[in-house]
Amino acid sequence: MTFQLGVYTFGDIPTDPSTGMLISPAQQLTETIERIRLADQAGLDWFGIGEHHRAEYSISSPATVLAAASTVTKSIRLSSAVTVLSTEDPVRVFQQFATIDLLSGGRVELAAGRGSFIESFPLFGANLADYDDLYEEKLGLLLELNASERVTWRGRFRPALNDALILPRPHSEKLDIWIATGGNPESSMRAGYLGLPINYAVIGGYPEQFAPLAALYRQSAQKAGHDATDLKVAVSGPGFLAPTSQEAKDTLFPYWKSSMTKIAAERGFTAPSRLGYDTQTAKRGAIFAGSPNEVADKIVALHEHLGYDRHCLQMDWSGVPHALVMRSIELLATEVLPQVRAALD
């Protein structure tokens, strides 16, 4: 597999700096489609759409946005980032993504995860006490739906299926389903056992510390009898590009700080600082912000630890202005991607 680069978004709704007013969800969605179109035209490999049910994000239905994106792109792979499977109906999820796969000519992926927030649980009537069991059961059903167009199935959390005909079927024989995780060892083992590709979301710390998890994933797959050449590992996290390293880091900082300050207050973490941010944007840190040469070097260095296949950046963290995100996407495609592939391929 040729090393891939991509971009993802949660549809952050920023504040207009000239008016102090929030940009409308409609404008944000329009800009998201423009970014996906540019990423496709510039030659990037992948674009992911996240799912959140909070006021600061415009995207609660990734499949809807991906369907729109499929009609204005030609080559780029399109994926959820992630689908919060625990609070979804796997039958409906499969139908949605199979439909988008048909629209796109077979360019769709589905990343199944638990999500980084829990607001979807009360919204859709799910019990947090069933957090693990919901995901386990629904993932199992999703994989059965992917394997056969007729399914008989029984579980705890949705009505049984009795020789149910599951349509439409994807453009290819099956959907490309990934496991998305923030670094849970059990998730690495599960993905390996099932022979599914895995995406590690790394938003802090040192990404090289995920090397033991990637090794656990591959070991679990080998024990389950899966071909190692079929396994894929991706890393996703914050990043931003500008012509110079200092411009990239200074531009992203206030947006990163705004978002992380809110999360820290909600979860009782230490408030973010510039020192902590500078540590994260340094050579070993999780924030891939810098000049094209600097970001390319960081990806190549991380590849020595993980041997991974794809790196994806969230560039619009907390509402970085659209024009700057567009420039960052173009730099990733035209300057970082050639360097990384020359070094790794």
Residue frames relative to the residue before (quaternion, step in Angstrom):
aa qw qx qy qz dx dy dz
M 1.0000 0.0000 0.0000 0.0000 0.00 0.00 0.00
T 0.4033 -0.6988 0.5386 0.2429 3.58 -0.81 1.00
F 0.5310 -0.6415 0.4362 0.3410 3.58 -0.90 0.88
Q 0.2060 -0.8073 0.5495 0.0632 3.54 -0.92 1.00
L 0.1535 -0.7460 0.6379 0.1141 3.53 -1.29 0.53
G 0.0293 0.8148 -0.5767 0.0508 3.54 -1.05 0.77
V 0.3466 -0.7013 0.5925 0.1926 3.49 -1.43 0.06
Y 0.0116 -0.7923 0.6082 0.0467 3.58 -1.14 0.52
T 0.1493 -0.7869 0.5959 0.0581 3.53 -1.28 0.44
F 0.2893 -0.7112 0.6067 0.2059 3.53 -1.31 0.42
G 0.5028 -0.6617 0.4209 0.3636 3.56 1.28 0.01
D 0.0904 0.8297 -0.5433 0.0914 3.57 0.99 0.84
I 0.2582 -0.7553 0.5846 0.1453 3.57 -0.93 0.94
P 0.1721 -0.8281 0.5275 0.0799 3.61 -0.31 1.22
T 0.4844 -0.6088 0.5339 0.3312 3.51 -1.40 0.07
D 0.4477 -0.6735 0.5194 0.2760 3.55 -0.90 0.93
P 0.3895 -0.7634 0.4555 0.2409 3.63 -0.45 1.13
S 0.6633 0.5197 -0.3162 0.4359 3.61 1.12 -0.50
T 0.7857 0.2936 -0.1501 0.5234 3.58 1.15 -0.58
G 0.3964 -0.7162 0.4812 0.3136 3.58 1.16 -0.50
M 0.5630 0.5955 -0.3813 0.4279 3.57 1.30 0.09
L 0.5364 -0.6056 0.4739 0.3478 3.55 -1.19 0.56
I 0.4513 -0.6379 0.5496 0.2956 3.54 -1.09 0.76
S 0.5154 -0.6760 0.4284 0.3064 3.57 -0.90 0.88
P 0.5984 -0.5522 0.4291 0.3910 3.59 -1.16 0.50
A 0.6153 0.5550 -0.3560 0.4320 3.60 1.02 -0.71
Q 0.6650 0.4847 -0.3089 0.4769 3.59 0.94 -0.85
Q 0.6466 0.5253 -0.3303 0.4437 3.56 0.94 -0.84
L 0.6620 0.5001 -0.3105 0.4640 3.59 0.93 -0.84
T 0.6180 0.5347 -0.3392 0.4659 3.58 1.03 -0.74
E 0.6720 0.4866 -0.2925 0.4755 3.57 0.96 -0.89
T 0.6048 0.5570 -0.3559 0.4441 3.60 1.06 -0.67
I 0.6563 0.4945 -0.3110 0.4776 3.58 0.92 -0.85
E 0.6276 0.5278 -0.3368 0.4627 3.61 1.02 -0.74
R 0.6541 0.5109 -0.3093 0.4642 3.58 1.00 -0.80
I 0.6484 0.5056 -0.3221 0.4693 3.58 0.97 -0.81
R 0.6370 0.5246 -0.3282 0.4597 3.57 0.97 -0.83
L 0.6570 0.5025 -0.3095 0.4692 3.59 0.94 -0.87
A 0.6425 0.5262 -0.3284 0.4500 3.61 0.90 -0.89
D 0.6458 0.5111 -0.3081 0.4762 3.58 1.03 -0.78
Q 0.6980 0.4766 -0.2779 0.4564 3.57 0.80 -0.99
A 0.6914 0.4872 -0.2757 0.4567 3.59 1.07 -0.76
G 0.5785 -0.6438 0.3490 0.3593 3.58 1.25 -0.17
L 0.3885 0.6935 -0.5156 0.3199 3.61 1.14 0.40
D 0.5365 -0.6970 0.4075 0.2456 3.54 -1.20 0.63
W 0.8318 0.1210 0.0426 0.5401 3.57 1.01 -0.78
F 0.0076 0.7615 -0.6475 -0.0266 3.57 -1.18 0.62
G 0.1458 -0.8153 0.5594 0.0331 3.55 -0.81 1.09
I 0.2039 -0.7632 0.6063 0.0910 3.55 -1.15 0.78
G 0.2831 -0.7929 0.5218 0.1374 3.57 -0.66 1.14
E 0.3399 -0.7196 0.5719 0.1989 3.53 -1.36 0.25
H 0.1607 0.7536 -0.6262 0.1190 3.55 -0.84 1.07
H 0.2244 -0.7604 0.5971 0.1219 3.54 -1.25 0.53
R 0.4615 0.6573 -0.4333 0.4089 3.52 0.88 1.09
A 0.6519 -0.5723 0.3435 0.3598 3.55 -1.17 0.62
E 0.6938 0.4963 -0.2904 0.4335 3.60 1.06 -0.62
Y 0.7048 0.3880 -0.2631 0.5325 3.59 1.28 0.09
S 0.3760 -0.7563 0.4979 0.1967 3.57 -1.05 0.78
I 0.7189 0.4462 -0.2438 0.4740 3.60 1.20 -0.35
S 0.0009 0.7843 -0.6195 0.0337 3.54 -0.59 1.21
S 0.7471 0.2997 -0.1668 0.5694 3.57 1.30 -0.33
P 0.2222 -0.8147 0.5202 0.1278 3.63 0.14 1.23
A 0.6300 0.5640 -0.3523 0.4011 3.58 0.92 -0.82
T 0.6306 0.5412 -0.3402 0.4402 3.60 1.01 -0.75
V 0.6827 0.4740 -0.2828 0.4787 3.57 0.92 -0.92
L 0.6422 0.5221 -0.3233 0.4587 3.57 1.00 -0.79
A 0.6181 0.5346 -0.3481 0.4594 3.59 1.04 -0.70
A 0.6471 0.5025 -0.3155 0.4788 3.57 0.98 -0.82
A 0.6681 0.5106 -0.2986 0.4514 3.57 0.94 -0.90
S 0.6177 0.5747 -0.3537 0.4039 3.58 1.03 -0.71
T 0.6886 0.4928 -0.2866 0.4481 3.60 1.11 -0.57
V 0.7376 0.3746 -0.2297 0.5127 3.62 1.22 -0.22
T 0.6717 0.4321 -0.2972 0.5232 3.60 1.27 0.27
K 0.3254 -0.7720 0.5236 0.1550 3.54 -1.26 0.46
S 0.8397 0.2137 -0.0584 0.4959 3.58 0.91 -0.89
I 0.6368 0.5851 -0.3401 0.3694 3.58 0.95 -0.83
R 0.4257 -0.6708 0.5395 0.2787 3.57 -1.09 0.72
L 0.2132 -0.7854 0.5773 0.0667 3.56 -1.04 0.92
S 0.0288 0.8295 -0.5506 0.0889 3.56 -0.79 1.00
S 0.4664 -0.5744 0.5651 0.3650 3.50 -1.34 0.24
A 0.0733 -0.8126 0.5781 0.0085 3.57 -1.18 0.56
V 0.4445 -0.6465 -0.5447 0.2962 1.69 1.09 2.23
T 0.4849 -0.5448 0.5521 0.4040 3.51 -1.41 -0.20
V 0.3211 -0.7420 0.5556 0.1939 3.59 -0.70 1.10
L 0.1972 -0.8604 0.4605 0.0934 3.52 0.33 1.33
S 0.5760 0.6283 -0.3750 0.3645 3.60 1.07 -0.66
T 0.7837 0.2841 -0.1495 0.5317 3.59 1.06 -0.69
E 0.5738 0.5490 -0.3881 0.4677 3.58 1.21 0.54
D 0.4393 -0.6226 0.5611 0.3235 3.54 -1.34 0.24
P 0.4245 -0.7401 0.4513 0.2616 3.63 -0.44 1.12
V 0.6082 0.5487 -0.3715 0.4370 3.61 1.03 -0.65
R 0.6901 0.4677 -0.2868 0.4719 3.57 0.86 -0.94
V 0.6163 0.5391 -0.3448 0.4590 3.58 1.02 -0.76
F 0.6631 0.4999 -0.3158 0.4589 3.58 0.85 -0.90
Q 0.6567 0.5133 -0.3177 0.4521 3.59 0.90 -0.88
Q 0.6484 0.5259 -0.3191 0.4485 3.59 0.95 -0.88
F 0.7375 0.4253 -0.2467 0.4630 3.56 0.76 -1.02
A 0.5915 0.5331 -0.3736 0.4757 3.60 1.12 -0.50
T 0.6325 0.5255 -0.3271 0.4656 3.58 1.04 -0.76
I 0.6651 0.4826 -0.3059 0.4808 3.59 0.91 -0.87
D 0.6135 0.5459 -0.3500 0.4507 3.59 1.04 -0.70
L 0.6436 0.5018 -0.3159 0.4839 3.58 1.05 -0.73
L 0.6486 0.5237 -0.3149 0.4538 3.59 0.96 -0.85
S 0.7551 0.4182 -0.1997 0.4637 3.56 0.97 -0.91
G 0.4684 -0.6771 0.4502 0.3457 3.58 1.20 -0.20
G 0.7366 -0.4551 0.2309 0.4437 3.57 1.04 0.80
R 0.5065 0.6771 -0.4021 0.3513 3.60 1.12 0.60
V 0.5482 0.6632 -0.3657 0.3549 3.59 1.24 0.21
E 0.0989 -0.7390 0.6622 0.0741 3.51 -1.25 0.70
L 0.2043 -0.7426 0.6235 0.1344 3.54 -1.29 0.44
A 0.1290 -0.7817 0.6074 0.0590 3.58 -0.65 1.11
A 0.1651 -0.8102 0.5599 0.0525 3.56 -0.46 1.23
G 0.1613 0.7927 -0.5711 0.1394 3.58 -0.73 1.07
R 0.5952 -0.5729 0.4360 0.3569 3.52 -1.36 -0.08
G 0.4510 -0.6865 0.4522 0.3477 3.59 1.22 -0.45
S 0.4790 -0.6938 0.4710 0.2596 3.54 -1.20 0.59
F 0.7244 0.2939 -0.2138 0.5858 3.60 1.30 -0.16
I 0.3982 -0.7417 0.5002 0.2029 3.58 -1.23 0.35
E 0.3805 0.7678 -0.4665 0.2195 3.60 1.24 0.15
S 0.5981 0.5772 -0.3791 0.4067 3.62 1.13 -0.40
F 0.5552 0.6338 -0.3992 0.3615 3.63 1.12 -0.47
P 0.7274 0.3721 -0.2705 0.5092 3.66 0.65 -0.90
L 0.5953 0.5959 -0.3644 0.3972 3.59 1.07 -0.68
F 0.7952 0.2609 -0.1274 0.5323 3.58 0.98 -0.84
G 0.5936 -0.6428 0.3428 0.3420 3.57 1.21 0.49
A 0.4516 0.6686 -0.4700 0.3581 3.58 1.11 0.60
N 0.4010 -0.7175 0.5265 0.2174 3.55 -1.12 0.74
L 0.4546 -0.7029 0.4761 0.2696 3.58 -0.74 1.04
A 0.5722 0.5928 -0.3829 0.4179 3.57 1.17 -0.47
D 0.6977 0.4343 -0.2585 0.5077 3.58 1.24 -0.43
Y 0.1897 0.8529 -0.4763 0.0983 3.57 1.32 0.29
D 0.7466 0.3951 -0.2232 0.4865 3.59 0.72 -1.04
D 0.6736 0.5130 -0.3079 0.4340 3.57 0.90 -0.91
L 0.6081 0.5550 -0.3530 0.4445 3.60 1.03 -0.74
Y 0.6959 0.4763 -0.2893 0.4530 3.55 0.78 -0.99
E 0.6527 0.5316 -0.3164 0.4374 3.56 0.90 -0.94
E 0.6997 0.4717 -0.2795 0.4580 3.56 0.84 -0.97
K 0.7095 0.4706 -0.2810 0.4430 3.57 0.83 -0.93
L 0.6037 0.5277 -0.3609 0.4763 3.56 1.10 -0.56
G 0.6401 0.5293 -0.3257 0.4517 3.57 0.95 -0.83
L 0.6668 0.4866 -0.3075 0.4733 3.57 0.95 -0.84
L 0.6254 0.5457 -0.3428 0.4400 3.59 0.94 -0.83
L 0.6738 0.4896 -0.2985 0.4660 3.58 0.93 -0.84
E 0.6224 0.5203 -0.3457 0.4716 3.60 1.07 -0.64
L 0.6336 0.5275 -0.3224 0.4652 3.57 1.02 -0.83
N 0.6646 0.5140 -0.2922 0.4569 3.55 1.05 -0.82
A 0.6854 0.5142 -0.2774 0.4345 3.56 1.12 -0.68
S 0.8239 0.0723 0.0103 0.5620 3.59 1.04 -0.69
E 0.4512 -0.6956 0.4836 0.2804 3.59 -1.05 0.70
R 0.7191 0.2909 -0.2402 0.5836 3.60 1.24 -0.17
V 0.0293 -0.8293 0.5540 -0.0678 3.54 -0.66 1.16
T 0.0802 -0.7302 0.6764 0.0542 3.51 -1.13 0.86
W 0.1364 0.8099 -0.5353 0.1975 3.55 -0.57 1.18
R 0.0385 -0.7738 0.6312 0.0351 3.56 -1.21 0.64
G 0.0771 0.7929 -0.6002 0.0722 3.55 -1.07 0.80
R 0.6716 -0.5212 0.3641 0.3803 3.56 -1.32 -0.17
F 0.8101 0.3992 -0.1356 0.4075 3.54 0.91 -0.95
R 0.7752 0.1600 -0.1638 0.5887 3.62 1.19 0.13
P 0.6503 -0.5135 0.3618 0.4272 3.62 -1.16 0.36
A 0.5823 -0.6000 0.4325 0.3375 3.53 -1.20 0.65
L 0.2910 -0.7083 0.6146 0.1895 3.52 -1.34 0.41
N 0.0767 -0.7999 0.5952 0.0059 3.56 -0.80 1.04
D 0.7993 -0.2368 0.0912 0.5447 3.55 -0.22 1.35
A 0.1927 0.8160 -0.5158 0.1759 3.55 1.01 0.90
L 0.3424 -0.7201 0.5700 0.1982 3.55 -1.02 0.88
I 0.1529 -0.8159 0.5566 0.0332 3.57 -0.52 1.22
L 0.1380 0.7911 -0.5716 0.1685 3.55 -0.38 1.29
P 0.5667 -0.1520 -0.8062 -0.0761 1.53 -2.26 1.09
R 0.4683 -0.6169 0.5344 0.3385 3.55 -1.31 0.16
P 0.5988 -0.5996 0.3901 0.3603 3.61 -1.09 0.62
H 0.6821 -0.4629 0.3784 0.4210 3.54 -1.34 0.26
S 0.7017 0.3051 -0.2041 0.6107 3.54 1.01 -0.86
E 0.7155 -0.4493 0.2876 0.4510 3.58 -1.19 0.13
K 0.8067 0.0714 -0.0041 0.5866 3.57 1.05 -0.79
L 0.5428 -0.5712 0.4975 0.3628 3.52 -1.32 0.36
D 0.4084 -0.6628 0.5682 0.2665 3.55 -1.23 0.58
I 0.0255 -0.8330 0.5501 -0.0527 3.59 -0.14 1.33
W 0.1416 -0.7830 0.6046 0.0352 3.54 -0.91 1.07
I 0.3427 -0.6662 0.6094 0.2595 3.53 -1.34 0.35
A 0.1429 -0.7852 0.5994 0.0614 3.58 -0.84 1.02
T 0.0684 0.8097 -0.5737 0.1022 3.56 -0.83 0.99
G 0.4308 -0.6860 0.5256 0.2600 3.52 -1.26 0.49
G 0.7456 -0.3918 0.2200 0.4920 3.59 1.24 0.15
N 0.3610 0.7306 -0.4955 0.3006 3.56 1.18 0.50
P 0.4606 -0.7009 0.4570 0.2963 3.66 -0.67 0.99
E 0.6277 0.5465 -0.3428 0.4357 3.57 1.02 -0.77
S 0.6315 0.5268 -0.3349 0.4599 3.58 1.08 -0.71
S 0.6275 0.5251 -0.3337 0.4682 3.59 1.04 -0.73
M 0.6653 0.4925 -0.3004 0.4740 3.56 0.95 -0.86
R 0.6418 0.5281 -0.3271 0.4497 3.59 0.97 -0.86
A 0.6691 0.4996 -0.3056 0.4575 3.58 0.85 -0.97
G 0.6588 0.5070 -0.3069 0.4633 3.57 0.96 -0.84
Y 0.6518 0.5213 -0.3116 0.4542 3.57 0.91 -0.92
L 0.7205 0.4302 -0.2388 0.4886 3.57 1.01 -0.85
G 0.4120 -0.7252 0.4584 0.3069 3.58 1.25 -0.29
L 0.4535 0.6840 -0.4433 0.3604 3.57 1.19 0.60
P 0.5236 -0.6038 0.4811 0.3602 3.62 -1.10 0.53
I 0.2346 -0.7901 0.5585 0.0937 3.57 -1.17 0.62
N 0.1598 -0.7608 0.6228 0.0882 3.54 -1.17 0.76
Y 0.1919 -0.7723 0.5982 0.0945 3.56 -0.82 1.06
A 0.2367 -0.7450 0.6091 0.1341 3.58 -0.79 1.06
V 0.0106 -0.8050 0.5897 -0.0639 3.57 -0.51 1.24
I 0.0348 0.8364 -0.5436 0.0611 3.57 -0.20 1.26
G 0.7959 0.1202 -0.0889 0.5866 3.58 1.26 0.06
G 0.7053 0.4435 -0.3317 0.4425 3.55 -1.28 0.25
Y 0.6189 -0.5217 0.4307 0.3993 3.53 -1.18 -0.68
P 0.4236 -0.7424 0.4523 0.2548 3.63 -0.43 1.13
E 0.5875 0.5909 -0.3810 0.4007 3.61 1.08 -0.60
Q 0.5865 0.5907 -0.3680 0.4144 3.59 1.22 -0.44
F 0.5808 0.5659 -0.3786 0.4461 3.58 1.28 -0.07
A 0.4169 0.7300 -0.4584 0.2883 3.60 1.24 -0.08
P 0.6583 0.4880 -0.3439 0.4585 3.69 0.86 -0.73
L 0.6324 0.5213 -0.3411 0.4603 3.61 1.07 -0.65
A 0.6413 0.5074 -0.3231 0.4763 3.58 1.00 -0.79
A 0.6377 0.5118 -0.3242 0.4757 3.57 1.06 -0.73
L 0.6324 0.5258 -0.3221 0.4688 3.59 1.04 -0.81
Y 0.6149 0.5467 -0.3269 0.4649 3.56 1.03 -0.81
R 0.7098 0.4533 -0.2692 0.4672 3.58 0.79 -0.99
Q 0.6320 0.5272 -0.3339 0.4595 3.59 1.04 -0.73
S 0.6517 0.5152 -0.3121 0.4610 3.57 0.98 -0.86
A 0.6449 0.5137 -0.3186 0.4677 3.57 1.02 -0.78
Q 0.6490 0.5211 -0.3194 0.4531 3.56 0.97 -0.85
K 0.6581 0.5105 -0.3085 0.4594 3.58 0.96 -0.86
A 0.6855 0.4691 -0.2755 0.4839 3.57 1.13 -0.69
G 0.5641 -0.6528 0.3601 0.3550 3.57 1.28 0.03
H 0.4512 0.6882 -0.4580 0.3361 3.59 1.20 0.36
D 0.5256 -0.6260 0.4817 0.3159 3.55 -1.16 0.68
A 0.4623 -0.7149 0.4539 0.2631 3.57 -0.67 1.12
T 0.6304 0.5553 -0.3428 0.4203 3.60 1.09 -0.61
D 0.6476 0.5182 -0.3214 0.4570 3.60 1.24 -0.32
L 0.5830 0.6082 -0.3665 0.3947 3.59 1.25 -0.27
K 0.0749 -0.7942 0.6028 0.0166 3.57 -1.07 0.78
V 0.1263 -0.7754 0.6172 0.0435 3.54 -1.09 0.85
A 0.0560 -0.7834 0.6188 0.0148 3.56 -0.93 0.94
V 0.1942 -0.7390 0.6325 0.1271 3.55 -1.29 0.48
S 0.0223 -0.7909 0.6115 0.0033 3.57 -0.95 0.88
G 0.2421 0.7622 -0.5722 0.1817 3.55 -1.10 0.73
P 0.7163 -0.4588 0.3030 0.4296 3.57 -1.28 0.07
G 0.1681 0.7733 -0.6016 0.1092 3.54 -1.16 0.66
F 0.0143 0.7876 -0.6153 0.0306 3.53 -1.21 0.47
L 0.1705 -0.8007 0.5706 0.0657 3.55 -1.02 0.86
A 0.0353 0.7440 -0.6665 0.0307 3.51 -1.24 0.72
P 0.6979 -0.4778 0.3055 0.4374 3.61 -1.18 0.30
T 0.7845 0.1776 -0.1169 0.5826 3.61 1.07 -0.64
S 0.6339 -0.5551 0.3910 0.3703 3.53 -1.21 0.57
Q 0.6880 0.4973 -0.2984 0.4362 3.58 0.82 -0.96
E 0.6356 0.5237 -0.3362 0.4568 3.57 0.99 -0.78
A 0.6493 0.5221 -0.3231 0.4488 3.58 0.91 -0.86
K 0.7075 0.4659 -0.2705 0.4574 3.58 0.82 -0.98
D 0.6708 0.4907 -0.3026 0.4667 3.59 0.95 -0.82
T 0.6428 0.5293 -0.3276 0.4465 3.58 1.04 -0.72
L 0.7200 0.4594 -0.2616 0.4495 3.57 0.83 -0.97
F 0.5652 0.6738 -0.3855 0.2790 3.60 0.98 -0.82
P 0.7161 0.4470 -0.3195 0.4305 3.69 0.57 -0.92
Y 0.6427 0.5081 -0.3296 0.4693 3.60 1.08 -0.62
W 0.6283 0.5166 -0.3201 0.4856 3.56 1.01 -0.81
K 0.6681 0.5077 -0.3049 0.4504 3.59 0.88 -0.93
S 0.6341 0.5432 -0.3326 0.4384 3.58 0.96 -0.84
S 0.6981 0.4683 -0.2689 0.4701 3.55 0.84 -0.98
M 0.7107 0.4655 -0.2690 0.4538 3.58 0.82 -0.98
T 0.5849 0.5592 -0.3750 0.4523 3.60 1.14 -0.51
K 0.6581 0.5022 -0.3062 0.4700 3.57 0.97 -0.85
I 0.6695 0.4899 -0.3032 0.4688 3.58 0.90 -0.89
A 0.6354 0.5370 -0.3269 0.4484 3.58 1.00 -0.82
A 0.6549 0.5091 -0.3114 0.4635 3.58 0.98 -0.83
E 0.6596 0.5169 -0.3050 0.4525 3.60 1.00 -0.82
R 0.8097 0.3202 -0.1236 0.4760 3.55 0.91 -0.94
G 0.5282 -0.6741 0.3908 0.3375 3.57 1.26 0.14
F 0.3965 0.7087 -0.4878 0.3204 3.58 1.15 0.59
T 0.6133 -0.5084 0.4453 0.4088 3.53 -1.35 0.16
A 0.5254 -0.6461 0.4504 0.3218 3.58 -0.93 0.88
P 0.5083 -0.6686 0.4450 0.3109 3.63 -0.94 0.78
S 0.1537 -0.7789 0.6039 0.0715 3.55 -1.21 0.60
R 0.6320 -0.5172 0.4009 0.4152 3.56 -1.26 0.24
L 0.6136 0.5502 -0.3538 0.4422 3.57 1.04 -0.70
G 0.6654 0.4932 -0.3020 0.4720 3.55 0.95 -0.86
Y 0.6297 0.5328 -0.3191 0.4667 3.54 1.06 -0.79
D 0.6646 0.5006 -0.3099 0.4601 3.59 0.89 -0.90
T 0.6066 0.5390 -0.3493 0.4685 3.58 1.11 -0.62
Q 0.6977 0.4812 -0.2687 0.4577 3.55 0.99 -0.88
T 0.6958 0.4358 -0.2823 0.4962 3.61 1.16 -0.48
A 0.4798 0.6565 -0.4412 0.3797 3.59 1.27 0.03
K 0.7993 -0.3674 0.1915 0.4352 3.57 -1.32 0.15
R 0.7824 0.3395 -0.1802 0.4901 3.58 0.90 -0.89
G 0.5316 0.6877 -0.3823 0.3134 3.59 1.25 -0.20
A 0.6129 -0.6089 0.3955 0.3118 3.52 -1.34 0.38
I 0.6511 0.4892 -0.3320 0.4760 3.62 1.19 -0.26
F 0.2012 -0.8047 0.5526 0.0817 3.57 -0.49 1.22
A 0.2701 0.7477 -0.5434 0.2696 3.54 0.54 1.27
G 0.4370 0.6812 -0.4994 0.3091 3.56 -0.82 0.98
S 0.7013 -0.3815 0.3496 0.4902 3.52 -1.26 -0.44
P 0.6731 -0.4895 0.3456 0.4334 3.61 -1.18 0.31
N 0.6522 0.5103 -0.3271 0.4552 3.61 0.91 -0.82
E 0.6642 0.5158 -0.3028 0.4485 3.57 0.95 -0.90
V 0.6784 0.4792 -0.2951 0.4723 3.59 0.88 -0.91
A 0.6264 0.5287 -0.3396 0.4613 3.60 0.99 -0.76
D 0.6548 0.5116 -0.3131 0.4598 3.59 0.95 -0.86
K 0.6490 0.5194 -0.3253 0.4509 3.60 0.98 -0.80
I 0.6528 0.5077 -0.3186 0.4632 3.57 0.97 -0.81
V 0.6529 0.5066 -0.3130 0.4682 3.58 0.92 -0.87
A 0.6520 0.5117 -0.3132 0.4637 3.60 0.98 -0.84
L 0.6625 0.4944 -0.3125 0.4680 3.59 0.95 -0.81
H 0.5983 0.5763 -0.3592 0.4254 3.56 1.08 -0.66
E 0.5921 0.5703 -0.3661 0.4361 3.59 1.10 -0.59
H 0.7004 0.4514 -0.2645 0.4854 3.61 1.11 -0.64
L 0.8053 0.3258 -0.1410 0.4749 3.57 0.84 -1.00
G 0.2218 -0.7772 0.5497 0.2114 3.60 1.07 -0.64
Y 0.3152 0.8077 -0.4501 0.2137 3.56 1.09 0.70
D 0.5202 -0.7013 0.4380 0.2141 3.53 -1.34 0.37
R 0.8099 0.0982 -0.0120 0.5781 3.60 1.15 -0.50
H 0.0753 -0.7642 0.6379 0.0582 3.54 -1.14 0.75
C 0.0833 -0.8108 0.5792 -0.0136 3.56 -0.84 1.07
L 0.2069 -0.8076 0.5485 0.0638 3.55 -0.88 1.02
Q 0.2633 -0.6951 0.6426 0.1860 3.53 -1.16 0.75
M 0.1374 -0.8507 0.5070 0.0202 3.56 -0.29 1.31
D 0.7150 0.4450 -0.2558 0.4746 3.60 1.15 -0.51
W 0.0830 0.8495 -0.5131 0.0905 3.55 1.17 0.71
S 0.8595 -0.0710 0.0019 0.5061 3.57 -0.68 1.18
G 0.7368 -0.4896 0.2326 0.4041 3.58 1.09 0.66
V 0.1177 0.7706 -0.6066 0.1557 3.59 0.88 0.87
P 0.5711 -0.6374 0.3825 0.3483 3.65 -0.81 0.92
H 0.6488 -0.5892 0.3470 0.3339 3.50 -1.10 0.91
A 0.6714 0.5075 -0.3189 0.4359 3.60 0.82 -0.94
L 0.6671 0.4929 -0.3044 0.4683 3.58 1.02 -0.76
V 0.6182 0.5228 -0.3433 0.4760 3.59 1.08 -0.67
M 0.6404 0.5232 -0.3268 0.4575 3.58 0.95 -0.84
R 0.6521 0.4973 -0.3195 0.4747 3.59 0.93 -0.82
S 0.6442 0.5308 -0.3175 0.4500 3.58 1.00 -0.84
I 0.6312 0.5230 -0.3274 0.4700 3.59 1.00 -0.81
E 0.6691 0.5071 -0.3030 0.4509 3.57 0.91 -0.90
L 0.6483 0.5076 -0.3154 0.4718 3.59 0.99 -0.79
L 0.6218 0.5388 -0.3412 0.4545 3.58 1.01 -0.78
A 0.7159 0.4626 -0.2544 0.4569 3.56 0.91 -0.93
T 0.7842 0.3926 -0.1917 0.4407 3.56 0.79 -1.02
E 0.7917 0.3010 -0.1552 0.5085 3.60 1.10 -0.58
V 0.7075 0.4385 -0.2799 0.4784 3.61 0.90 -0.82
L 0.6721 0.5314 -0.3169 0.4067 3.59 0.76 -1.01
P 0.6727 0.4754 -0.3358 0.4569 3.68 0.79 -0.77
Q 0.6481 0.5178 -0.3307 0.4500 3.59 0.98 -0.76
V 0.6691 0.5037 -0.3049 0.4535 3.57 0.88 -0.94
R 0.6874 0.4741 -0.2999 0.4613 3.58 0.84 -0.89
A 0.6193 0.5347 -0.3531 0.4538 3.59 1.02 -0.68
A 0.6932 0.4837 -0.2734 0.4590 3.57 1.03 -0.80
L 0.7853 0.3764 -0.1656 0.4628 3.57 0.97 -0.90
D 0.7465 0.4300 -0.2428 0.4460 3.59 0.98 -0.69
